[in-house]
Amino acid sequence: MNQSETITITYLNRNGGGFAERVDLVQGTTIGQFLNQRDISVEHFTIRIVRGSQGGFTPSSDEPLQEGDRLSCVPLKIEGAIQA
């Protein structure tokens, strides 16, 4: 990948034990593409982006990721949890 054609995001993943990872992507990669590449079924997760001064928001699947985005993918249900 050419440096000018890539972006770097921070991804807080579902399997990282709470740790984030920096990920280099091709510029123009959408949220949907990113999650599909990682076999993430979006119906089981809350997807959020924090983008600079814009704050956090829930993106659409066709939202392109941007340099510096912070993406989180949090399970809707925690295994072993008991409903109150």
C-alpha positions, 0 to 999 in steps of 0.5 A: 500500500502506498502511504498516501493511499492508507489511513490509520484507525484505532479499533477497539475490538470484541476479542481484544480484552479491552485493548485497542489496536491500530489498523492501517486501511486503504483509503475509502474503506467503509465500515461495512467492508471493515467489519465484513473482513473481520467476520463481525455480524453487526446485528450482535454489536453496537458499532460506534465511531469517535471522530475528532471534535465531531464526537461519537456516533453510530455510523451507517455501513457505507460510511467511509472510515477516516484518518484517526477514527476510533471505532468500537465494536461492543457486544449487545449481550455479554455471555454468561450475563443473567437478565435481571 
